[in-house]
Amino acid sequence: MIKIYKYGEVPNSEIFARENIPTNVEGVVTEIIENVKQNKDKALLEYSLKFDKADIKDFEVSDAEIKEAFESVDAEFIEILKEAADNIRAFHEKQKKNSFIINDKDGVVIGQKVMPIEKVGLYVPGGTAAYPSTVLMDSIPAKIAGCEQIVMVSPPMQNGKINPVILTAAKIAGVDKIYKVGGAQAVAALAYGTETIPKVDKIVGPGNAFVAEAKKQVFGKVSIDMIAGPSEILVVADNTNNPDIIAADLLSQAEHDKNASAVLVTDSMDFANRVSESLEKQIPKLPREEIARASIDKNGKIIVAENDIIKAIDIANEIAPEHLELCLDNPFDYLDKIKHAGSIFMGKNCPEALGDYFAGPNHTLPTSGTARFSSPLSVDDFVKKSQYTYYSAKALEKVADKIAYFANKEGLDAHGKSVTVRFEK
C-alpha cells in the first residue's frame, strides 16, 4: 500500500528520500566495452548470441526489411505515428537557434556559428519491448538540427529481426542507418566504431542499467544526452479531483518499472486516503500488476500539505520530478511558481501519457532530481557552437595596451607581447 506522509509531522529527510538503486554493473560493462574496442564485429556477434539469443548474419537492417516491417504494421497505427511525428516536429521546429554576428564597432566583427553535430547514435530499447515513441522523440529533433547522419541501434528479437513498430517509426522519422545490436555492446560500437557500425559524435536514448553505465563510461569519447534513472511522476492535486483519475495517473508511471516513483502531493488528507483506496482497487486489474504493485509499495508516496496548495507546489519543487502534473483549476495561475520539473502537464485533462506519445514536447526528460539543473532533450542537444573574432589592425591597436596590462596582471607576459609586438617600430 502507498505510504502517506503529513508534511511537518515527519522528517523532511524521509519525505524527500529517493531510493538509491545499486547496479553493480561497472566491471561487466568495462569488459564489454574493451572487448568491442578490440574485436569489433566479432564481439558484437558473440554478445548477440549470448544476450539476445539471436544469430545475426548482417547487423545492418536492409531496405527490404524496413519495407516488410512497414507493411506488417496496421494502417491505423501508422497514421497515429505520423500525426504524433507531425506534432513533435512542429514543437521542436520552434527550438531552432540562429547564428549571430555583431559588427557595431569599426574594424571589429564577432559572432557565433551554430552547427549541427555530424553523426548521432540513437539507442532504442528492443527485443520483446517496443518503444516507437522513443524513436520519434529522439530522432526528429536531430533531423531538425540538420545532423548529417542518424544511426539507430536496437536489440534484435530471437528471430534476428528488430520489432516492426520500431522500424516503422524509424522510417517515418527519417533515420538514416539501423543496426541490430543492443546493450552496452551497442553503446561501445557507437562510441568506437566497428567494421560495420560507424563511430558517432553523440549517443542519445534510454536503456537498462548496462546501457546507462556504458553511456557513462564512454562519455568524453563521445557526448551523451543524460544518465536517466527510473521514471517518475509527481501529481499536485486538490480535493476537487476525481481520486480514480489521480490514481490512474500515478499507475501510468508505476507500471513502467519496479523502481519507478509515483508521488501525489495534495492539500487534503481525506483526498489522500481516497486515492490510496482507489490504487488498491485498480492495481489488481492491471496486466503489469506485479510491477505496479512493487513500484507503489516501494517508492510510491502521498504527501499531504493540509489546506495549502502553495506548500504542495513548494514540495514539488524540492523533489524536482521528471513529470509534473498540475491537476488544478486555472493551472496557468501556478505555472510561474514551478521552478524545477522536466515536463509540466497543465490542468485536469492533461495526463502524462499525452506527453509520452502525442502532444509534441519531448519525453526524454531529466530524472532523479536533475531537473534542478538540466532540461528535456531538444534541438539544442544536436547542435554545437563555434565563436569567431575579427579585428582590423587599427581596432587591435586601440586596445593593445589594455590587453597587455590585463595579461601582465595574470603573469602571462607572452600573451601581452603577442599583441604589442604587432605595433613595434
VEXDRENZA-81205 format. One line per 2 residues: number of its first residue (from 1); their letters; for each residue y, x, z of N, C-alpha, C. Coordinates in steps of 0.1 Angstrom, whole numbers, m for minus. Layout:
N
NUM	A	Y:X:Z:Y:X:Z:Y:X:Z ~ ...
***
This chain:
425
1	MI	m12:8:0:0:0:0:13:9:0 ~ 23:4:m7:35:12:m8:42:13:6
3	KI	48:25:9:55:28:21:69:22:21 ~ 73:16:32:87:10:33:94:18:44
5	YK	106:23:40:114:30:50:128:23:52 ~ 132:21:64:146:16:66:155:28:68
7	YG	165:29:58:174:41:58:181:41:72 ~ 182:53:77:188:55:90:179:55:102
9	EV	167:50:100:157:49:111:146:59:110 ~ 145:66:99:135:77:97:143:89:92
11	PN	138:101:94:145:113:89:147:113:74 ~ 158:117:70:160:118:55:150:128:49
13	SE	146:137:56:136:147:50:123:139:46 ~ 120:128:53:108:120:50:111:111:38
15	IF	123:105:38:127:96:28:128:103:14 ~ 134:115:14:137:122:2:126:132:m2
17	AR	115:132:5:104:142:2:98:139:m11 ~ 96:150:m18:88:149:m31:75:156:m30
19	EN	65:150:m35:52:157:m35:52:170:m43 ~ 48:181:m36:47:193:m43:32:195:m48
21	IP	30:195:m61:17:194:m66:13:208:m71 ~ 4:215:m63:m1:228:m68:m10:227:m80
23	TN	m8:236:m89:m16:235:m101:m27:247:m102 ~ m23:258:m97:m32:270:m96:m38:273:m110
25	VE	m30:272:m120:m35:275:m134:m29:287:m140 ~ m20:294:m132:m13:305:m138:m22:316:m144
27	GV	m32:320:m137:m41:330:m142:m49:326:m154 ~ m54:314:m154:m61:309:m166:m52:309:m178
29	VT	m40:304:m176:m30:303:m188:m27:317:m193 ~ m24:326:m184:m21:340:m188:m32:346:m196
31	EI	m45:343:m192:m56:348:m200:m57:342:m214 ~ m54:329:m215:m54:322:m227:m44:327:m237
33	IE	m32:329:m231:m21:334:m240:m24:348:m245 ~ m29:357:m236:m32:371:m241:m43:370:m252
35	NV	m53:362:m250:m64:360:m260:m58:356:m273 ~ m49:346:m273:m43:342:m286:m35:352:m292
37	KQ	m27:360:m284:m19:371:m289:m28:381:m296 ~ m39:384:m290:m48:395:m296:m56:390:m307
39	NK	m62:378:m306:m73:373:m315:m69:362:m324 ~ m57:356:m322:m51:346:m331:m60:335:m334
41	DK	m62:332:m347:m70:320:m350:m84:320:m344 ~ m90:332:m343:m104:333:m337:m104:327:m323
43	AL	m94:330:m315:m93:325:m302:m91:310:m302 ~ m82:305:m311:m80:291:m312:m93:283:m316
45	LE	m101:289:m324:m113:282:m328:m123:281:m316 ~ m123:292:m308:m132:292:m296:m127:281:m286
47	YS	m114:281:m284:m108:271:m274:m110:257:m279 ~ m109:254:m292:m111:241:m297:m126:236:m294
49	LK	m135:245:m296:m149:241:m293:m151:239:m278 ~ m145:248:m270:m147:248:m255:m140:236:m249
51	FD	m127:233:m252:m119:223:m245:m119:210:m252 ~ m119:210:m266:m118:197:m273:m131:192:m279
53	KA	m141:201:m278:m155:198:m284:m153:195:m298 ~ m144:202:m305:m142:200:m319:m144:213:m327
55	DI	m152:212:m338:m154:223:m346:m144:223:m358 ~ m133:230:m357:m122:229:m366:m125:239:m378
57	KD	m125:234:m390:m126:242:m402:m113:247:m407 ~ m103:238:m406:m89:242:m411:m79:236:m401
59	FE	m71:244:m395:m62:239:m385:m51:230:m391 ~ m47:233:m403:m35:226:m408:m40:212:m413
61	VS	m32:202:m410:m35:188:m414:m30:187:m429 ~ m39:182:m437:m36:181:m452:m28:169:m455
63	DA	m22:168:m466:m15:156:m471:m25:144:m472 ~ m37:148:m476:m47:137:m478:m51:131:m464
65	EI	m52:139:m454:m55:134:m440:m43:126:m435 ~ m31:130:m438:m19:122:m434:m19:108:m441
67	KE	m22:108:m454:m23:96:m462:m33:87:m456 ~ m45:93:m453:m56:85:m448:m53:78:m435
69	AF	m46:86:m426:m42:81:m413:m32:70:m415 ~ m22:72:m423:m12:62:m425:m18:49:m430
71	ES	m27:50:m439:m34:37:m444:m43:31:m434 ~ m47:38:m424:m56:32:m414:m48:24:m403
73	VD	m35:27:m402:m27:21:m391:m22:7:m396 ~ m22:m3:m387:m19:m16:m392:m4:m17:m395
75	AE	m1:m25:m405:12:m26:m411:23:m30:m401 ~ 20:m39:m392:30:m43:m382:34:m32:m373
77	FI	25:m23:m369:28:m12:m361:37:m2:m368 ~ 34:0:m381:42:9:m389:56:5:m390
79	EI	58:m8:m392:72:m14:m392:79:m12:m379 ~ 72:m14:m368:78:m12:m355:82:3:m353
81	LK	73:12:m357:76:26:m356:89:30:m364 ~ 89:24:m376:101:26:m385:114:21:m378
83	EA	113:9:m372:125:4:m366:129:12:m354 ~ 119:16:m346:122:25:m335:129:38:m340
85	AD	123:44:m350:129:56:m356:143:54:m360 ~ 146:43:m366:160:40:m370:169:39:m358
87	NI	165:33:m347:173:32:m335:175:46:m329 ~ 165:54:m329:166:68:m323:175:76:m332
89	RA	174:75:m345:182:82:m354:197:78:m353 ~ 200:65:m351:214:61:m350:220:66:m337
91	FH	213:66:m326:218:71:m314:221:86:m315 ~ 211:94:m320:212:108:m320:222:113:m330
93	EK	225:106:m341:235:110:m350:249:111:m344 ~ 251:104:m333:264:104:m326:265:117:m318
95	QK	254:124:m316:255:136:m308:258:149:m315 ~ 259:148:m328:262:160:m336:276:166:m333
97	KN	276:179:m332:289:186:m329:292:195:m341 ~ 305:196:m343:310:204:m354:315:217:m350
99	SF	315:227:m359:321:240:m357:336:237:m356 ~ 343:247:m350:357:246:m349:364:260:m352
101	II	377:259:m356:385:271:m359:399:269:m353 ~ 404:280:m347:417:280:m341:425:291:m348
103	ND	436:288:m354:444:298:m361:459:295:m359 ~ 463:292:m347:477:288:m344:486:300:m340
105	KD	480:312:m340:488:324:m338:488:333:m350 ~ 499:339:m353:500:347:m365:490:359:m365
107	GV	481:360:m375:472:371:m376:460:369:m367 ~ 458:358:m361:446:356:m352:438:344:m357
109	VI	425:346:m358:416:335:m361:404:336:m352 ~ 402:325:m344:390:325:m336:383:312:m338
111	GQ	370:312:m336:363:299:m338:348:300:m333 ~ 342:288:m335:328:287:m331:320:281:m343
113	KV	309:286:m345:300:282:m356:287:275:m350 ~ 285:263:m353:273:256:m348:262:256:m359
115	MP	250:261:m355:240:263:m365:226:257:m360 ~ 218:251:m368:205:247:m363:196:258:m360
117	IE	187:256:m350:176:265:m348:167:264:m360 ~ 162:275:m365:155:275:m378:141:268:m376
119	KV	133:273:m367:119:268:m366:117:262:m352 ~ 112:250:m351:110:243:m339:95:239:m338
121	GL	89:242:m327:75:237:m324:75:225:m315 ~ 68:215:m319:67:202:m312:53:200:m307
123	YV	51:200:m293:38:197:m287:37:182:m285 ~ 26:176:m290:23:162:m287:9:161:m281
125	PG	8:155:m269:m5:153:m263:m14:145:m273 ~ m26:147:m273:m35:140:m282:m49:137:m276
127	GT	m59:139:m285:m73:136:m281:m74:121:m279 ~ m79:116:m268:m81:102:m266:m67:95:m264
129	AA	m57:102:m259:m44:96:m257:m36:97:m270 ~ m26:88:m271:m18:88:m283:m4:85:m279
131	YP	5:93:m282:19:91:m279:28:93:m291 ~ 28:83:m300:37:84:m312:51:84:m308
133	ST	55:78:m297:69:78:m292:74:92:m290 ~ 65:101:m285:69:115:m283:72:121:m296
135	VL	65:118:m306:67:124:m320:81:120:m324 ~ 84:107:m324:98:103:m328:109:109:m320
137	MD	107:108:m307:118:112:m298:121:127:m299 ~ 111:135:m301:113:150:m301:116:156:m315
139	SI	112:149:m326:114:155:m339:126:149:m346 ~ 130:137:m343:142:131:m350:155:139:m347
141	PA	157:142:m334:169:150:m331:169:163:m338 ~ 157:170:m339:156:183:m346:160:181:m361
143	KI	155:170:m367:159:167:m381:174:166:m382 ~ 180:158:m373:194:156:m374:202:169:m372
145	AG	197:177:m364:203:190:m362:203:199:m374 ~ 193:196:m383:192:204:m395:182:215:m394
147	CE	172:215:m385:162:225:m383:155:227:m396 ~ 152:239:m400:146:242:m413:131:238:m414
149	QI	125:240:m402:110:236:m402:106:231:m388 ~ 100:219:m388:94:214:m376:79:214:m377
151	VM	73:222:m367:59:224:m367:53:217:m355 ~ 44:208:m358:38:200:m347:24:204:m344
153	VS	20:205:m332:7:208:m328:2:196:m319 ~ m11:193:m320:m16:182:m312:m31:184:m311
155	PP	m37:182:m299:m52:184:m298:m60:175:m307 ~ m70:180:m313:m79:171:m321:m88:163:m312
157	MQ	m93:152:m318:m104:144:m312:m117:151:m315 ~ m128:147:m310:m141:154:m312:m145:154:m327
159	NG	m140:144:m335:m143:144:m349:m135:154:m357 ~ m126:162:m350:m118:172:m357:m106:167:m363
161	KI	m102:154:m360:m90:148:m366:m80:145:m355 ~ m67:144:m359:m57:140:m349:m56:125:m350
163	NP	m53:119:m338:m52:104:m338:m43:99:m349 ~ m47:89:m356:m39:85:m368:m25:80:m365
165	VI	m23:74:m353:m10:69:m350:0:80:m348 ~ m5:92:m343:4:104:m342:8:109:m355
167	LT	m2:110:m364:1:114:m378:10:105:m385 ~ 9:92:m383:18:82:m389:32:84:m384
169	AA	34:85:m371:47:87:m366:53:100:m371 ~ 45:111:m373:50:123:m378:55:122:m392
171	KI	48:114:m400:52:112:m414:65:104:m414 ~ 66:94:m406:79:86:m405:91:95:m401
173	AG	88:104:m391:99:112:m386:102:124:m395 ~ 93:127:m404:96:138:m413:92:152:m408
175	VD	81:153:m400:76:165:m395:71:173:m407 ~ 73:187:m407:70:195:m419:56:200:m419
177	KI	51:205:m408:37:210:m407:30:205:m395 ~ 17:202:m396:10:197:m384:m3:205:m383
179	YK	m6:209:m371:m18:217:m368:m27:210:m357 ~ m40:211:m359:m50:205:m349:m53:216:m339
181	VG	m44:216:m329:m47:225:m318:m38:221:m306 ~ m44:222:m294:m37:217:m282:m38:227:m271
183	GA	m33:223:m259:m34:231:m247:m25:243:m247 ~ m28:251:m237:m20:264:m235:m21:272:m248
185	QA	m33:272:m255:m35:280:m267:m26:276:m278 ~ m22:263:m279:m13:258:m289:1:264:m286
187	VA	5:264:m274:18:269:m270:19:284:m273 ~ 8:291:m270:7:306:m273:8:308:m288
189	AL	2:300:m296:2:301:m310:16:299:m316 ~ 23:289:m311:37:287:m315:46:298:m311
191	AY	44:304:m299:52:314:m294:50:328:m301 ~ 38:331:m305:35:344:m310:30:344:m325
193	GT	26:332:m330:21:331:m343:7:336:m345 ~ 0:330:m354:m14:334:m358:m14:335:m373
195	ET	m27:338:m378:m28:338:m392:m24:325:m399 ~ m26:314:m392:m24:301:m398:m11:294:m393
197	IP	m8:296:m380:3:288:m374:15:297:m373 ~ 27:293:m378:38:301:m378:45:302:m364
199	KV	51:314:m361:59:316:m349:71:307:m350 ~ 75:301:m339:87:293:m339:98:299:m330
201	DK	109:293:m330:120:298:m321:122:290:m308 ~ 117:277:m308:118:269:m297:106:259:m296
203	IV	101:256:m284:90:247:m282:95:236:m273 ~ 92:223:m278:96:212:m270:84:202:m269
205	GP	84:193:m260:73:183:m259:66:184:m246 ~ 60:173:m241:53:173:m228:39:177:m229
207	GN	33:179:m218:18:182:m218:13:183:m204 ~ 1:186:m202:m5:187:m189:m1:200:m182
209	AF	m7:202:m170:m3:214:m162:m5:227:m170 ~ m15:228:m178:m17:240:m186:m6:242:m196
211	VA	m3:231:m203:8:232:m213:21:236:m206 ~ 24:229:m195:37:232:m188:37:247:m183
213	EA	26:252:m178:26:266:m173:27:275:m185 ~ 21:272:m197:22:281:m208:36:281:m213
215	KK	43:270:m213:57:270:m217:66:279:m208 ~ 62:278:m195:70:286:m185:67:301:m188
217	QV	55:305:m192:52:319:m194:57:324:m207 ~ 58:316:m217:64:321:m230:79:320:m231
219	FG	85:314:m221:100:313:m221:106:327:m221 ~ 115:329:m229:121:342:m231:117:348:m244
221	KV	104:347:m247:99:350:m261:104:339:m271 ~ 103:327:m266:109:316:m273:117:307:m263
223	SI	125:298:m268:132:289:m260:122:277:m257 ~ 125:269:m247:117:257:m244:127:246:m240
225	DM	123:234:m240:132:223:m236:133:222:m221 ~ 122:220:m214:122:219:m200:108:220:m194
227	IA	107:222:m181:94:221:m175:93:208:m168 ~ 86:198:m173:86:185:m168:76:183:m158
229	GP	79:176:m147:70:173:m136:64:159:m139 ~ 58:153:m129:52:139:m130:64:129:m133
231	SE	60:119:m140:70:109:m144:75:101:m131 ~ 88:96:m132:94:90:m121:102:78:m125
233	IL	102:67:m117:112:56:m119:118:53:m105 ~ 131:50:m105:137:45:m93:145:33:m97
235	VV	142:22:m90:149:9:m92:158:6:m81 ~ 171:4:m84:181:m2:m74:181:m17:m77
237	AD	178:m25:m67:177:m39:m69:181:m47:m56 ~ 189:m57:m58:193:m65:m46:183:m77:m46
239	NT	185:m86:m36:176:m97:m34:178:m109:m43 ~ 187:m107:m53:188:m118:m63:177:m116:m74
241	NN	170:m105:m73:160:m103:m84:147:m110:m81 ~ 139:m111:m91:125:m116:m90:116:m105:m86
243	PD	110:m106:m74:101:m95:m69:90:m91:m78 ~ 85:m101:m86:74:m98:m95:78:m89:m106
245	II	91:m91:m111:96:m83:m122:98:m69:m117 ~ 104:m67:m105:106:m54:m100:93:m47:m97
247	AA	83:m54:m92:70:m48:m90:64:m43:m104 ~ 66:m51:m114:61:m48:m127:68:m35:m132
249	DL	81:m34:m130:88:m22:m135:83:m10:m127 ~ 81:m11:m114:75:1:m107:62:5:m113
251	LS	53:m5:m116:40:m2:m121:40:4:m135 ~ 51:2:m142:52:7:m156:52:23:m155
253	QA	56:28:m144:55:43:m143:43:47:m135 ~ 39:39:m125:28:43:m117:15:44:m125
255	EH	14:36:m136:2:37:m144:1:50:m153 ~ 11:57:m153:12:70:m161:2:80:m156
257	DK	2:82:m143:m4:94:m137:m5:91:m122 ~ m16:96:m116:m17:95:m101:m6:102:m94
259	NA	0:112:m100:11:119:m93:25:113:m97 ~ 25:102:m105:38:96:m108:45:90:m96
261	SA	58:89:m96:65:84:m85:73:71:m89 ~ 71:61:m81:78:48:m83:85:44:m70
263	VL	98:43:m71:107:41:m59:116:29:m61 ~ 117:20:m51:126:9:m51:136:12:m39
265	VT	149:11:m42:159:11:m32:166:m2:m32 ~ 166:m9:m21:172:m23:m20:180:m25:m8
267	DS	188:m36:m8:196:m38:4:190:m49:13 ~ 177:m52:11:171:m64:18:157:m60:22
269	MD	154:m61:35:141:m59:40:131:m70:36 ~ 137:m82:35:129:m93:31:124:m91:16
271	FA	134:m87:8:130:m84:m6:120:m73:m7 ~ 122:m63:1:112:m51:1:98:m56:3
273	NR	97:m65:13:83:m70:17:78:m78:5 ~ 86:m86:m1:81:m95:m12:77:m86:m24
275	VS	84:m75:m27:80:m66:m38:66:m60:m34 ~ 65:m55:m22:53:m49:m17:41:m59:m19
277	ES	43:m72:m16:32:m82:m17:29:m84:m32 ~ 39:m83:m41:37:m85:m55:29:m73:m61
279	LE	32:m61:m56:25:m50:m61:10:m51:m58 ~ 7:m56:m46:m8:m58:m42:m15:m68:m51
281	KQ	m7:m78:m55:m13:m88:m64:m15:m83:m79 ~ m5:m74:m83:m6:m70:m97:m15:m58:m100
283	IP	m16:m49:m90:m23:m37:m92:m38:m39:m96 ~ m45:m48:m89:m59:m51:m93:m61:m56:m107
285	KL	m51:m62:m113:m52:m67:m127:m49:m57:m138 ~ m45:m45:m134:m42:m35:m144:m54:m28:m150
287	PR	m55:m26:m163:m66:m18:m168:m66:m3:m162 ~ m54:2:m159:m54:15:m153:m52:14:m137
289	EE	m59:5:m131:m58:1:m117:m59:14:m108 ~ m69:22:m111:m72:34:m102:m60:43:m102
291	IA	m54:46:m114:m43:55:m115:m31:49:m108 ~ m28:36:m111:m16:29:m105:m17:29:m89
293	RA	m29:26:m85:m32:25:m70:m29:38:m64 ~ m34:49:m69:m32:62:m64:m18:66:m64
295	SI	m11:63:m74:4:66:m75:12:59:m65 ~ 9:46:m63:17:37:m54:14:42:m39
297	DK	1:44:m36:m3:47:m23:2:61:m19 ~ 2:70:m28:5:84:m25:20:87:m26
299	NG	27:82:m37:40:86:m40:50:74:m40 ~ 45:62:m40:54:51:m40:62:49:m27
301	KI	74:44:m28:81:41:m16:92:31:m18 ~ 95:23:m8:107:14:m9:116:18:3
303	IV	129:20:m1:139:24:8:149:13:10 ~ 151:9:22:160:m3:25:173:2:31
305	AE	184:0:24:197:2:29:203:m12:32 ~ 201:m16:44:203:m31:48:218:m35:44
307	ND	219:m45:36:232:m51:32:242:m41:26 ~ 237:m31:20:247:m21:15:242:m15:1
309	II	246:m22:m9:241:m17:m23:248:m4:m27 ~ 260:m1:m22:266:12:m25:258:23:m18
311	KA	253:21:m6:245:31:0:232:33:m8 ~ 227:22:m13:215:23:m22:217:32:m34
313	ID	229:31:m40:233:39:m51:234:54:m46 ~ 240:56:m35:241:70:m29:227:76:m28
315	IA	218:68:m23:204:72:m21:198:76:m35 ~ 200:68:m45:195:71:m58:201:84:m63
317	NE	214:86:m61:220:99:m65:213:111:m58 ~ 210:109:m45:204:120:m38:190:123:m44
319	IA	183:113:m48:169:115:m54:170:121:m68 ~ 181:117:m76:183:122:m90:171:119:m98
321	PE	167:106:m101:155:103:m107:155:105:m123 ~ 143:106:m128:142:107:m143:147:94:m149
323	HL	141:83:m145:145:69:m149:152:62:m138 ~ 163:56:m140:170:48:m130:173:34:m136
325	EL	168:24:m130:171:10:m133:181:5:m123 ~ 192:0:m129:202:m7:m120:200:m22:m122
327	CL	191:m28:m115:188:m42:m116:198:m50:m108 ~ 210:m51:m112:221:m57:m105:229:m65:m115
329	DN	236:m76:m110:245:m83:m119:257:m74:m121 ~ 264:m75:m132:275:m66:m135:272:m51:m133
331	PF	262:m46:m140:258:m32:m137:269:m22:m141 ~ 277:m26:m151:288:m16:m155:298:m14:m144
333	DY	299:m23:m134:308:m20:m123:303:m8:m115 ~ 290:m5:m116:285:6:m108:282:19:m116
335	LD	284:19:m129:280:30:m137:287:43:m133 ~ 300:42:m130:308:54:m126:303:60:m113
337	KI	296:52:m105:291:57:m92:278:65:m94 ~ 272:64:m105:259:72:m108:263:86:m112
339	KH	258:96:m104:261:110:m106:249:117:m112 ~ 237:113:m108:225:121:m111:214:112:m115
341	AG	211:112:m128:199:104:m134:197:109:m148 ~ 184:109:m152:181:112:m165:185:102:m175
343	SI	180:90:m173:184:79:m182:186:66:m173 ~ 197:59:m176:201:48:m168:199:35:m176
345	FM	192:25:m169:189:12:m176:197:2:m169 ~ 205:m5:m176:216:m13:m170:212:m28:m170
347	GK	212:m34:m158:211:m48:m156:196:m52:m155 ~ 194:m65:m154:182:m71:m151:172:m73:m163
349	NC	177:m71:m175:170:m73:m187:167:m60:m194 ~ 166:m49:m187:165:m36:m194:154:m27:m187
351	PE	142:m31:m189:131:m23:m183:130:m10:m189 ~ 125:0:m181:124:14:m186:116:15:m199
353	AL	106:6:m201:98:7:m213:106:5:m225 ~ 117:m2:m225:126:m4:m236:131:10:m241
355	GD	134:19:m231:139:32:m235:127:41:m239 ~ 115:39:m234:104:47:m237:101:47:m252
357	YF	103:35:m258:98:32:m271:108:29:m282 ~ 119:22:m278:125:15:m289:141:15:m289
359	AG	148:16:m278:162:14:m278:170:24:m286 ~ 166:37:m285:172:48:m292:176:60:m284
361	PN	181:59:m271:183:71:m263:169:78:m261 ~ 170:91:m258:158:99:m258:150:96:m245
363	HT	137:97:m246:128:95:m234:123:108:m228 ~ 126:120:m234:123:132:m229:134:136:m219
365	LP	131:135:m206:141:135:m195:138:145:m184 ~ 148:149:m177:146:158:m166:139:151:m154
367	TS	130:158:m148:122:152:m137:124:160:m124 ~ 118:156:m113:118:163:m101:131:167:m95
369	GT	141:159:m97:155:161:m92:163:170:m101 ~ 158:175:m112:165:184:m121:176:176:m128
371	AR	177:163:m128:188:156:m133:201:159:m127 ~ 201:166:m116:213:171:m109:220:181:m118
373	FS	213:188:m127:219:199:m134:214:199:m149 ~ 206:190:m153:201:191:m167:201:177:m173
375	SP	199:176:m186:201:165:m194:189:160:m202 ~ 190:148:m208:179:144:m217:179:153:m229
377	LS	167:153:m236:166:160:m249:176:154:m259 ~ 183:162:m266:193:158:m276:194:167:m288
379	VD	203:163:m297:206:172:m308:210:186:m303 ~ 217:186:m292:222:199:m287:211:209:m284
381	DF	199:204:m281:187:213:m279:182:220:m291 ~ 187:215:m303:182:221:m315:192:228:m323
383	VK	203:231:m316:214:240:m323:217:252:m314 ~ 223:262:m320:228:273:m313:242:276:m318
385	KS	250:283:m311:264:286:m314:266:301:m315 ~ 274:304:m325:280:318:m326:295:317:m326
387	QY	302:326:m319:316:326:m319:321:338:m328 ~ 333:337:m333:339:348:m341:353:350:m338
389	TY	358:362:m341:372:366:m338:377:374:m349 ~ 389:371:m354:396:380:m363:410:382:m359
391	YS	415:395:m358:428:399:m356:433:408:m367 ~ 445:405:m372:451:415:m381:456:427:m373
393	AK	459:438:m380:464:450:m373:476:447:m365 ~ 485:439:m370:498:436:m363:495:428:m351
395	AL	486:418:m352:482:410:m340:475:418:m329 ~ 467:427:m333:460:436:m323:470:445:m317
397	EK	479:450:m324:489:460:m319:497:453:m308 ~ 500:440:m309:508:433:m299:501:433:m285
399	VA	488:433:m285:481:431:m273:473:444:m269 ~ 474:455:m276:466:467:m274:468:472:m260
401	DK	481:473:m255:483:479:m242:477:470:m231 ~ 478:457:m233:472:448:m223:457:449:m222
403	IA	451:451:m233:436:453:m233:432:466:m226 ~ 440:476:m230:437:489:m224:439:489:m208
405	YF	450:482:m204:453:481:m190:441:473:m183 ~ 436:463:m189:425:455:m184:413:463:m182
407	AN	410:471:m193:398:480:m193:399:490:m182 ~ 411:496:m181:413:506:m170:410:500:m156
409	KE	414:488:m154:411:482:m141:396:480:m138 ~ 388:479:m149:374:478:m147:367:492:m147
411	GL	375:503:m150:370:516:m150:362:519:m163 ~ 366:512:m173:359:514:m186:369:519:m196
413	DA	373:531:m195:384:537:m203:381:537:m218 ~ 368:539:m222:364:539:m236:367:525:m242
415	HG	366:515:m235:369:501:m240:383:501:m245 ~ 392:505:m236:406:505:m239:409:515:m251
417	KS	403:527:m251:406:536:m261:402:531:m275 ~ 391:523:m275:387:517:m288:397:508:m295
419	VT	406:503:m286:418:495:m291:430:504:m295 ~ 434:512:m285:446:520:m287:445:531:m298
421	VR	432:536:m300:431:546:m310:435:542:m324 ~ 435:529:m326:438:524:m339:453:526:m342
423	FE	461:528:m332:476:529:m333:482:542:m330 ~ 473:552:m328:478:566:m325:483:572:m338
425	K	495:579:m337:501:585:m349:494:598:m352
***
